[in-house]
């Protein structure tokens, strides 16, 4: 059963609309009284032009507004703190229940479908689940979460944390075929090591003695070993292929590596960890096109800017803010606020995918930390966008039965794509932990 709150009434005559749509020709059909400035991203440069267009709309549209132009939006249904708390509780319980005695998580299920998940497992997503549960434990410590943190951490260390070579002072998180059940060769991945270091460091902060500081430093040294002089990283270390290589680069790896180094710095402060993280983010921001799919880089940047010894000579604060603003603007354009499919409202995916929406909420939360409170127009727009997106996620969450707290891959079903629908209801561990991170971040933002 899906959350019935906040519900959205279906209007078959509505159309797709987003926050950046004010400059489109269809504005003449929008009722002025339905436009609320604090719910739209208005670039100040275009504000006067928009106001003039809106005044023309008032004249053209008259006192009323055609039913075919009414906007469906979750803003008509208040999202209360207790709904967020309940959603966090459910997804936390799902992850706790997904923890198996040996320390693995139940990786993938597909309720109601003749679908076999097989033995596949992703150690990087295992680390992500550990990281998310540790964040919840920070706010709501209890024995059930603690036990899963300990067992999942032990599984990660005993099955995947290995020396780079015999006698090496570097450790990495490997993807071992016997664990992942894939045909890939034994390799140590940058992202898995970065996120694993972030997760183990956070658990060590909360439950001292779970992972030794020397071992955490050894993971950090591996990340430094994988970094190129320009700040970029090699993405994999494959012994059978000669060591460091760029095979299979990942969008998320650099941000996860930087975050891992900064989390390590909290426990074992050193300029080398901070410098490496700053160089990684400086290279990324200077060389990568704007992407809204990667929350980890903004999370790492937010943590970097919060440091007293922040190396502004490597990466200027203004460059981080400029990049962040551009990411936010792009996210606003992706959000669905006006559509003939009410179940999509608030999300950032035209297919109703849940994890892309959760990732963007994580990114927006980090953006708020980076930008601060000086730009009230932008910060209010970020908060508003997050609210609608979280409402979408809360509606998608399973609230009863065996899989309560699970997050399906997709909200609803696609009319003309039966194969796509076969996976619509699947629950994978990262769908849940990204949504849990998004819910926790949203709660924190609303409490500021």
N, C-alpha and C positions, 0 to 999 in steps of 0.2 A: 504494500500500500504506500502511495506517495504522499508527501506532506500536502495537506489541503490549504496550507497558509504559506505565503500570501497568495490567494487565488486570483486569477485573471479571467474576466468574463470574455467569452469569445464574441468577436464581431466579424462576420464573414466578409465585410466590405473594407476592412482596413488594409493598409499596405505597409511595406517595409519602410522604416524611417530611422534615422540615427541622429546623434547630437550635432553632427556637422552638416546637416541637411538644410539649414536655413538659407543657404545661398543657391538652392536648387529652384528650378522653375515651378515646382509643385507647391511652393510656398503660398501662391495666390489662392490655394484651396484650403489652407489651414486657418482655422478660426483663431483670431488674435487672443481671445480670452482663454484659449487652451495653452498658450505659450507662457512658460514661467522662466524668467531669466536665470534663476539659480539652479535650473535643471538642464541648462543648455551650455555648451562650451562656446562662448562668444569671444573670438579674437578681437582685442581692443581696436585693432586697425580697421576692422570691418564693422564696428559697432554702429556708427552713425548711418552707414548704408543699410544695415539690417533694420534699424529703427524706422528709416524712411520706407522700406519695403513693407514693414509691418503695418504702418499707418495706411499705406495703399490697400493692404489686405482688408483692413477694417472697412474701408469704403466699398471695396468690391464685394466682400462677403456679406455685408449687411449685418443685422442684429443676430443672425443665427449662423449655424455651421452645418454643412451637409453631413448626414450620417456617414457617408462614405469616407469622410476625412477624419473621423474621430480617432484619436490616438489611444492605443492600448498601452498602458504603462503600469507597472507594479506600484508606482507611487501613490495610487489611490488606496492602497492597503498598507497600513502601518506595519513595519517590521519591528517588533518589540524585542527588547533584550532577552526576555525569557525564551523566545523562539530561537535566538542564536545560541543561548545556553543549552537548550534541548538538543539542537542539531550537533553541537560540539560533543555533548554527552553521548549521543548515539554513535557518531563516527569514531569516537575514542573507544567505545565499547566494541565496535566492530573490529578495530585493529587489535585490541586486547584479545578478543575471542579468536582472531585469526592467528595468534601466536601459538605455535605447536610446541610440544614438550622438548623437542630437540633444538628449538631456537629459530627454526624457519617460520615464515608466515604462509598462510594459505594464499597463494599468489593470484589465482584466477578462478572464478566460478561464473557460471552462466545459468541462472535460475530459469526454469521453464523451457529450456531448449535442449535438444539432443546434441549436446556439444561437449566434447571431451577436451579439457584443458591440458592434458598430458602432464609431463614432468618438468616442463619448462620453468626456469627460475631466473630472475635477474638480480644479481647481487647489488647493483647500483640502486635499484628500487627498494631492496631490503634496507640499505643504508638510509634511503629517504623516509621509509616508514619509521625507522629508529629515531631519526631526527625529529619527525613530527610528533611522535609520542613523548619525546623528551621535552619538547616545547610545552605540551599540555601538562606534563608532570611538574614543570616549573610553577605553573599556576594552581594546579589541583593535584598535589601529591597524594598517592594512595598505593597500597600494597600490590594491587592487581597490575597497575601500570609499571610499578617498580620491578615486579617479577619478570614481566615481558621485556623490559629494558635490559635487564641482566642476562636473560637467556638469549635474546636476539643479538646483544653485543658479543656474548661469548661465541655464538655461532659465526658471526662475522670474523672474529679474530682467529678462531680455531680452524675455520675452513677456507678463509680467503686472505688473511694477512700473512704475507711471507717476505723473507729477505729477497732483495733484488738478485743476489747470487750468494752462495755460501760464504759466510764471514762478512757480508756487507753490513754497513751501519745504516742502510736504507731499507724501509719496509714499504710494500705496496699492497693494494687490494686487488687480488687477481680474480679473473673469471675462469674457474676451473671447469672443464667439460663435465666432470662427475657431479658438479653442483648445479650448473646451469642447464645441463642436458642438451647442449648444442654441439655442433661439429667444429666449432672454432678452436684454434690451438690455444694452449695455455698462454695467457697474456695478462699483464697488469695494466689496468685502464686509468687514465688520468681522472676522469669524472668520478669513477667509483672510489678512488683513493681520496679525492678531494671531499666528496660528500661523506665518505666513511670517516675521514678525519674530523669533519664538522660534527657529525653525529656522536662519535666517541668522545670528542672534547666536551660537547654539551652534557653528555651523560656523566662524564668525570666531574664536571662542575657541580652537578646535582647530587651525585652519589660518589664521593671521593673514594679512590681505591679500586675503581672498576677497571681502569686502564692505566698503566704506568706512564708517567710523563716521558721517560726515555723512549718508550714505544711510540708515543704521539710525536715526539721530535723526529724519530726515524721516518715516520710517514711524511712529515713536513720536508725532510731532506730529500725524499724521493721527488716531491713536487718541484723543489728547486732544481733537482737534477734534470727534470723534464722541461724546464723553461729555457727558451732560446734567448740570446742576447737582446733581441728587440722586444721581449716581453711575451711573445707568443709561446705556445706550448706544443711539444710533441704530444700526441693523444694516446699512444699505446707503447708499451714495452713488451715486445714479443721475443723471448729468448731464442726460439727456433728460427727467427728471421733476422737475427743480429742485434736485437735490442730496440732502441728508440725508433719510432716511425710515426707517420701521420695517417696511417690507414684508418679509414672510418672516422673522420673528424665528427665531433658532436657539437651541436649548438650550445649545449649546457655546460660542457666540460670546463671551459675557462672560468666561468663564474663560480662553479662549484669548487674548483681548485683554489681560487682566491678566497672564497668564504672559509674553506678548511684552514688555510694559513692564518686568517684573521681570528678564527675561533681558537687555534693553537696559541696565538699571541696572547689571548686572555689568560691562558694557564701558564705559559712559558714566554714572557715578553722578550722580544728580540727584534731589532731593527730589520734583520734580514727577512723575517716573515712579512712584515709590513711593506717593505720595499718591493718584494716579489709580487705581492698582491696588487700594489699600486701600478707597477709596470705592466702587469697582466691586463688590468682594466684600462690603462692608458692606451695600450696597443689595440684593445678591443674597440674602444670608443672611436679611435682614429681610423680604423680599417674596416669596420663592419657596418653594413647598411642597417638602418633602423629595423629592429624586429620586436614584435610584441609577444613572441612565444617564449622568451627566456627571462624568467623572473630572477634567476640566480645572480646575474650580473648586477642588477639593480640592488638586490639584497646585499651583495658584497660591497657595492659602492656606498650604500647607506652606512654600513658598518665602518667602512674606511673613513668616511667623513666625520664620524663620531669620535675618532681617536684624537687625543691631545697632541700626539706626535705625527699627525697626518702629513705626509710628504707632498706638500703643494707644488714643490719644484718638479715632481714627476708627473702629477696629474692635477691640474688646477680645479678648484671648486667650481668655477664658472663653466668649465668644459663639462663637468659631470651634470650640473644643473641644466645646461643647454641640451645635452643629449637626453636627459630624463624628460624634459618638457616635450621634446619631439616624440618620444615613446608614448607619453600620455596622450598627446594629440592624435596619434595614430590609433591608439586603443579606443578613444572616444568615437572615432569614425567607424570602428568595427562593431560597436554595440548596437543591438537590435532593440529599438524602442517602438517600432511601428511595423506591424506585419499581420498577414492574414492567418498566421499560425501562432496563436497566443502562447503556446508552450515554449516558444523561442524567446519571448520578451525578456529582456534583461541580460541575456547571454551574449557572447561575442562570436558564436559559431552559427552559421546559417543551417548547419546540419544538426543543431541541438547538442553538440558534444559538450560534455561537462568539464573535462580537464582543461581544455583551452580557456574556458571561462575562469576556472579556479586559478590558473597560472597568472592570468592578467590581473586578478584581484590581488594576488601576492605582489605583483610588480607595482601596482598602484599604491599599495600600503608602503612599500619601500620608497616610492616616489615622494610620498608625503614627508617621510623622514628627511629626504634629501632637500626638498624644496623649502620646507619649513612653513611658517604661517604668514609670511609677508605678502604673498600673492593670494589674496582671499578669493578672487574669482576662480583661479585654477584649483586651489585646495577645496573649495566648495564643490566644484565640478567633479573632482576626483572622488570626494565623499559620496556625491550623488550617484556617480557611475558605479561605485562599489556597492552601494545599497541595492540598486537594481540587479546587479550581477549576483549578489548574495541571495537575494530573493529567488532568483532563478535556481541557484544551487539548492536552497532549502526546499523548493518545490520538487526538485528531482530526487532528493534523498529518500531512500526506503525507510519507513518509520515503524513497520511492524513485521513480525515473523522472524524466521531464521536468519535472514540477511539484513535485519534492522541496522541502520547506520551505514549500509553500503551505498555507494554512489554508482549508478549505472553509467555505461559509456555514453549513452545518449538519452536525452529527455524525449520520450514519445517515440513514434514510428514514422518512417518515411513512406508515403503512399505508394511510390512506384519503385522502391528498391528493396525487394524481399531479401536479397543476400545481405545487404547492409543491415537490415532489421535483425538478422540472425545474431549479430553482435551487439545490438542496441542495448540489451539488458545485461550484458556481461559486467562483472565487477572485478576490476583488477586493483591490486594493492595501491598503485600510484594514483588511480582515480580517487581513492578514499583519502590518502594522505595529503594530496594537493588541496582537496576541498577542506580538509581539516585545518591545514595551514591558513587557507583563505578565511575560514570562519574565525579562527583565533585572531588573525590580523585585523579583521573587520571589527571584532569586539574591542580590541585595543584602541583602534582609531576612534571608535565611538565614545570611549571612556576618557579621551584626552580633552 
